[in-house]
Amino acid sequence: MIEEEDEDFLNKKKSKKSIIKSILTFILVIIGVIILALGNVLGVTYLFWIGVSIMCIASFFLNVKKRPKEPLIQTLCVLRCDLCDYTKVQDYKEGDFVFKVAGKCSKCDGSMKINDIYSVKLKTEKS
């Protein structure tokens, strides 16, 4: 079974920019190999090292990948009243923990305790 993330990867089309980058990198590798071979055949040491340098630069461009953006995450607390079961959701604050008394109930003046703490990934617009 394919998960959603894998499915997105399979359906993703290559951009023109990445195709051009791949072609230029391939051309750099070819140029590097040709200069390396010429330097070796002619016995010119500096051509050999120029060819090696060009191939190193090409391999760098080949391996550089765009870092994916960190997903926006929001942490929430679910508060529940002991007496009337009134439930309220609020943002997590430093020091919150499950079963912590977080104040009084706005409906019946009972004590509100943190029942759950969880994080949700927020959706972002795709550009």
PEJOTA-V937191 format. One record per residue. N is the residue number from 0. RES is the residue in three letters. PSI is psi in whole degrees, -180 to 180 (* if undefined). OMEGA is omega in radians with two decimals (NA if undefined). D_LAST is the distance of its C-alpha to the last C-alpha in Angstrom with 2 decimals. Layout:
n->N res->RES psi->PSI omega->OMEGA d_last->D_LAST
n->N res->RES psi->PSI omega->OMEGA d_last->D_LAST
//
This chain:
n->0 res->MET psi->134 omega->-3.12 d_last->27.66
n->1 res->ILE psi->129 omega->3.10 d_last->24.01
n->2 res->GLU psi->167 omega->-3.09 d_last->21.98
n->3 res->GLU psi->-44 omega->-3.11 d_last->18.46
n->4 res->GLU psi->-42 omega->3.11 d_last->17.00
n->5 res->ASP psi->-38 omega->3.14 d_last->19.13
n->6 res->GLU psi->-41 omega->3.09 d_last->18.18
n->7 res->ASP psi->-42 omega->3.14 d_last->14.42
n->8 res->PHE psi->-41 omega->-3.13 d_last->15.66
n->9 res->LEU psi->-34 omega->-3.10 d_last->17.97
n->10 res->ASN psi->-9 omega->-3.07 d_last->15.60
n->11 res->LYS psi->131 omega->3.10 d_last->13.05
n->12 res->LYS psi->150 omega->3.10 d_last->13.67
n->13 res->LYS psi->139 omega->3.11 d_last->14.47
n->14 res->SER psi->161 omega->3.12 d_last->12.78
n->15 res->LYS psi->-37 omega->-3.12 d_last->15.36
n->16 res->LYS psi->-44 omega->-3.13 d_last->15.25
n->17 res->SER psi->-33 omega->3.09 d_last->16.30
n->18 res->ILE psi->-45 omega->3.11 d_last->18.90
n->19 res->ILE psi->-41 omega->3.11 d_last->20.34
n->20 res->LYS psi->-42 omega->3.13 d_last->20.53
n->21 res->SER psi->-42 omega->3.14 d_last->22.43
n->22 res->ILE psi->-46 omega->3.14 d_last->24.74
n->23 res->LEU psi->-38 omega->3.10 d_last->25.56
n->24 res->THR psi->-42 omega->3.11 d_last->26.27
n->25 res->PHE psi->-42 omega->3.11 d_last->28.53
n->26 res->ILE psi->-42 omega->3.10 d_last->30.30
n->27 res->LEU psi->-40 omega->3.12 d_last->30.86
n->28 res->VAL psi->-45 omega->3.13 d_last->32.42
n->29 res->ILE psi->-46 omega->3.12 d_last->34.67
n->30 res->ILE psi->-43 omega->3.13 d_last->35.76
n->31 res->GLY psi->-43 omega->3.14 d_last->36.48
n->32 res->VAL psi->-42 omega->3.14 d_last->38.58
n->33 res->ILE psi->-47 omega->3.13 d_last->40.50
n->34 res->ILE psi->-40 omega->3.09 d_last->41.28
n->35 res->LEU psi->-45 omega->3.13 d_last->42.22
n->36 res->ALA psi->-42 omega->3.11 d_last->44.56
n->37 res->LEU psi->-44 omega->3.12 d_last->46.09
n->38 res->GLY psi->-37 omega->-3.14 d_last->46.74
n->39 res->ASN psi->-43 omega->-3.11 d_last->48.38
n->40 res->VAL psi->-45 omega->-3.10 d_last->50.48
n->41 res->LEU psi->-12 omega->-3.14 d_last->51.60
n->42 res->GLY psi->22 omega->3.13 d_last->52.20
n->43 res->VAL psi->112 omega->-3.02 d_last->50.11
n->44 res->THR psi->-41 omega->-3.07 d_last->48.67
n->45 res->TYR psi->-31 omega->3.06 d_last->46.12
n->46 res->LEU psi->-38 omega->3.09 d_last->44.49
n->47 res->PHE psi->-47 omega->-3.10 d_last->44.24
n->48 res->TRP psi->-31 omega->3.06 d_last->42.44
n->49 res->ILE psi->-42 omega->3.11 d_last->40.13
n->50 res->GLY psi->-43 omega->3.10 d_last->39.16
n->51 res->VAL psi->-42 omega->-3.14 d_last->38.59
n->52 res->SER psi->-43 omega->3.13 d_last->36.45
n->53 res->ILE psi->-40 omega->3.12 d_last->34.25
n->54 res->MET psi->-35 omega->3.08 d_last->33.80
n->55 res->CYS psi->-43 omega->3.11 d_last->32.92
n->56 res->ILE psi->-43 omega->3.13 d_last->30.24
n->57 res->ALA psi->-41 omega->-3.14 d_last->28.85
n->58 res->SER psi->-32 omega->3.06 d_last->28.89
n->59 res->PHE psi->-48 omega->-3.14 d_last->27.04
n->60 res->PHE psi->-32 omega->3.13 d_last->24.16
n->61 res->LEU psi->-34 omega->-3.06 d_last->24.32
n->62 res->ASN psi->-10 omega->3.14 d_last->24.04
n->63 res->VAL psi->124 omega->3.14 d_last->21.40
n->64 res->LYS psi->147 omega->3.10 d_last->18.30
n->65 res->LYS psi->128 omega->-3.13 d_last->15.05
n->66 res->ARG psi->130 omega->3.13 d_last->15.57
n->67 res->PRO psi->148 omega->3.14 d_last->13.22
n->68 res->LYS psi->143 omega->3.07 d_last->12.27
n->69 res->GLU psi->133 omega->3.10 d_last->15.02
n->70 res->PRO psi->144 omega->3.08 d_last->14.40
n->71 res->LEU psi->128 omega->-3.09 d_last->15.57
n->72 res->ILE psi->136 omega->3.08 d_last->19.02
n->73 res->GLN psi->130 omega->3.12 d_last->21.49
n->74 res->THR psi->132 omega->-3.06 d_last->25.15
n->75 res->LEU psi->154 omega->3.05 d_last->27.34
n->76 res->CYS psi->138 omega->3.05 d_last->31.09
n->77 res->VAL psi->119 omega->3.13 d_last->32.92
n->78 res->LEU psi->140 omega->3.12 d_last->36.22
n->79 res->ARG psi->137 omega->3.11 d_last->39.09
n->80 res->CYS psi->138 omega->3.12 d_last->42.44
n->81 res->ASP psi->-34 omega->-3.03 d_last->45.53
n->82 res->LEU psi->-52 omega->-3.00 d_last->47.57
n->83 res->CYS psi->3 omega->-3.13 d_last->45.51
n->84 res->ASP psi->23 omega->3.04 d_last->42.47
n->85 res->TYR psi->135 omega->-3.10 d_last->40.13
n->86 res->THR psi->140 omega->-3.13 d_last->36.65
n->87 res->LYS psi->141 omega->3.10 d_last->34.14
n->88 res->VAL psi->133 omega->3.11 d_last->30.76
n->89 res->GLN psi->167 omega->3.11 d_last->29.98
n->90 res->ASP psi->146 omega->3.07 d_last->27.95
n->91 res->TYR psi->139 omega->3.06 d_last->29.51
n->92 res->LYS psi->151 omega->3.11 d_last->31.65
n->93 res->GLU psi->129 omega->3.11 d_last->33.24
n->94 res->GLY psi->-6 omega->3.09 d_last->36.46
n->95 res->ASP psi->144 omega->3.07 d_last->35.62
n->96 res->PHE psi->161 omega->-3.10 d_last->37.06
n->97 res->VAL psi->139 omega->-3.12 d_last->38.07
n->98 res->PHE psi->8 omega->3.06 d_last->41.30
n->99 res->LYS psi->136 omega->3.07 d_last->41.14
n->100 res->VAL psi->120 omega->-3.01 d_last->42.67
n->101 res->ALA psi->13 omega->3.11 d_last->40.01
n->102 res->GLY psi->-168 omega->-3.13 d_last->42.11
n->103 res->LYS psi->151 omega->3.11 d_last->43.91
n->104 res->CYS psi->137 omega->3.14 d_last->42.83
n->105 res->SER psi->-13 omega->-3.12 d_last->42.22
n->106 res->LYS psi->-44 omega->-3.00 d_last->43.98
n->107 res->CYS psi->6 omega->-3.11 d_last->47.12
n->108 res->ASP psi->20 omega->3.01 d_last->47.37
n->109 res->GLY psi->177 omega->-3.13 d_last->47.14
n->110 res->SER psi->135 omega->3.10 d_last->45.32
n->111 res->MET psi->125 omega->3.11 d_last->41.58
n->112 res->LYS psi->149 omega->3.07 d_last->40.74
n->113 res->ILE psi->120 omega->-3.09 d_last->37.45
n->114 res->ASN psi->-39 omega->-3.12 d_last->37.29
n->115 res->ASP psi->150 omega->2.97 d_last->33.93
n->116 res->ILE psi->127 omega->3.14 d_last->31.30
n->117 res->TYR psi->162 omega->3.12 d_last->27.98
n->118 res->SER psi->146 omega->3.08 d_last->24.38
n->119 res->VAL psi->143 omega->3.09 d_last->21.30
n->120 res->LYS psi->125 omega->-3.12 d_last->17.75
n->121 res->LEU psi->143 omega->3.11 d_last->15.51
n->122 res->LYS psi->144 omega->3.09 d_last->12.48
n->123 res->THR psi->153 omega->3.10 d_last->9.14
n->124 res->GLU psi->138 omega->3.09 d_last->6.27
n->125 res->LYS psi->133 omega->-3.11 d_last->3.76
n->126 res->SER psi->* omega->NA d_last->0.00
//
